[in-house]
């Protein structure tokens, strides 16, 4: 798995999809190309960042900061191919532990 660090300066109201778009613009400006695919934003625990944790509120940086409850200068979030996330979720749902006999 390739890991690239991309530092972004953003407004608090930015959404997950806007962060992904801005990251790709920045990487493109640096002449770094990623596979043509759909991507999504992940929290540092590798969970999908589409909503603020423990809520149904759509992700914004401002809402995530409020959820964390402490000041920050920098947050680390991840971008991953959406198909990999979906496959991982499906594989977890299909997992059926075997019963001991």
Residue, then its C-alpha position, 0 to 999 in steps of 0.5 A: x500500500x502506497x502512503x503519501x502525505x498531503x498537507x492541506x489548509x482548509x476552512x472548518x466547514x469543509x466536507x469529506x468529499x471536498x477534502x478528497x477533492x482538494x487532496x487530489x488537486x494538490x497531489x496532481x499539482x505535485x505531479x503525483x498520480x493515483x489510480x483512476x477510482x472513487x476515493x473516500x475519507x477515513x478517520x485514523x482508525x480506518x473507519x469511513x469519515x462520512x459522518x461525525x462519529x456516534x452521530x448521523x451528522x454529515x462530516x465536516x471538519x468543524x463538527x469533527x473538531x467539536x466531537x474531539x473536544x480539544x484544540x488541534x493544529x493538525x489532524x491526520x485523515x486518510x484517503x482510500x479507494x472506495x471499492x477496497x472499503x466496500x470489499x472489506x465491509x462485505x468480507x466482514x459481513x460474510x464472515x461466519x465463524x465455524x462452530x467447534x464440533 
